[in-house]
Amino acid sequence: MTVSTMELKLQAIRNDSGLSRKEKIVRLEKLRTEARALQRAATESAMVEDDGWYEDVHLIDTELEALGRTVEEKGAATL
């Protein structure tokens, strides 16, 4: 089974015992913001296919929920 770069990043955050729960959430939220930006860029270009952007956001959301942080989309322009 192939492991994505995002899965490796999430695993590193999850396993970092030096990070508090709050610090993990902050890092995950930053990753989520970056993943959403890439996802938006992919949807705006007719030439770019989904390159895992939707899965990345889903993986991050799952990790945030495991830490007890619910994810809510803000604004009207959600994908």
Buried (B, 14 or more C-beta within 10 A) or exposed (E): EEEEEBBEBBEEBEEEEEBEEEEBBEBBBEBBEBBBEBBBEBEEEEEEEEEBBBBBBEBBBEBBEEEEBEBEEEEEEEE
